Amino acid sequence: MNKTEKITRRSLLRKIAGIISLPMIAFWMKGIDRTKATSARTKITLPNDLSEGITFLDKVIIRKNGKNVKVFSSSCTHLGCKINSEAEDELICPCHGSKFSFDGNPIVGPAVKPLKQLELHKDKKSGEVIVYV
């Protein structure tokens, strides 16, 4: 007796779905690799002669108040525009008008999240103060 395998509609659809999903999974995995490559951290060395107040440096905003130094990402938490100005004790986003306090907290929207505070690191060999963005 010759036994033939009967293909049902359900098994056919499962096979087709499996074949279609392989390229989609591969494309998704490449996207993850691309994201990892672009999310590499940038090393920024802070100058030794920081002045009091606010300093805009590359991708960071530095606030010095006496010996207290805080560093924030200059990317607005609304859509990522670069914050590069201050007025009347506020950091101002040039794109949509969000305003932040010098502690990074939002004062005026559309941004609702505070600026990301970055951790300071001291290089043991050189003594330089470094921040990673």
Secondary structure, DSSP 8 states (H G I E B T S, - for coil): --------HHHHHHHHHHHHHHHHHHHHHHHHHHHHHHT---EEEE-TT--SEEEEETTEEEEEETTEEEEEESB-TTT--B--EEETTEEE-TTT--EE-TTS-EEESS--S---EE-EEE-TTT--EEEE-
